[in-house]
Amino acid sequence: MAQSAADALRQEYRPHRPKRIFDLVLAVPFAALSLPVLVLMAAIIRVSSKGPVVYAQTRVGRHGIPFRCYKLRTMHVDTPSVPTHEMAPNAVTPVGRFLRRTKLDELPQLWNVLRGDMSLVGPRPCLPEQEELIHHRLHQGVLAVAPGMTGLSQVRGIDMSNPALCAKTDAEYLRNWSLGRDVSLLAQTFWRS
């Protein structure tokens, strides 16, 4: 039953070309405008803590294919790779707390969007170790699309610590997808930041 619902969702959700054009039209100027901010944040990260400025982590992409997701480093270099809700509070650097609160740490993901690994809006990419979430997303048909820099779950404050609800909300986003809704979710993300 769950598989047929996922198949139906995949049939219903077919905005790949318009969504890709939308992503490129916004991501190219966003990337250009964010360059001075990235340079400034990189300098602050470099001065405030040891380690690389950009953090690359394997995440689950479209059709479950792994990809390298880029972020500004917000954690100490010896922090284990775990979901955010499982991370020790002292793992985040003081600068990292600011970057996470303002979402500036996710600016390098514009590179992922330009490459086609991600979309501006969609289900947030999870770690390969988050098997329960991947299972729920697979059965909801959510893995048929590219993950996003922001999404309905994130705007609603639903994190990956509740895999079933997260996947259900991601599927709701796909069922009701429109370019207008993507614009609204982007605006809500900026407003919340």
Buried (B, 14 or more C-beta within 10 A) or exposed (E): EEEEEBEEBBEEBEBEEEBBEBBEEBBEEBBEEBEEEBEEBBEBBEEEBEBEBBBEEBBBBBEEEEBEBBBBBBBBEEBEEEBBEEBEEEBBBEBBEBBBEEBBBBBBBBBBBBEBBBBBBBBBBBBEBBEBBBBBBBBBBBBBBBBBBBBBBBBBEBBBEBBEBBBBBBBBBBEEBEEEEBBBBBEBBEEEE
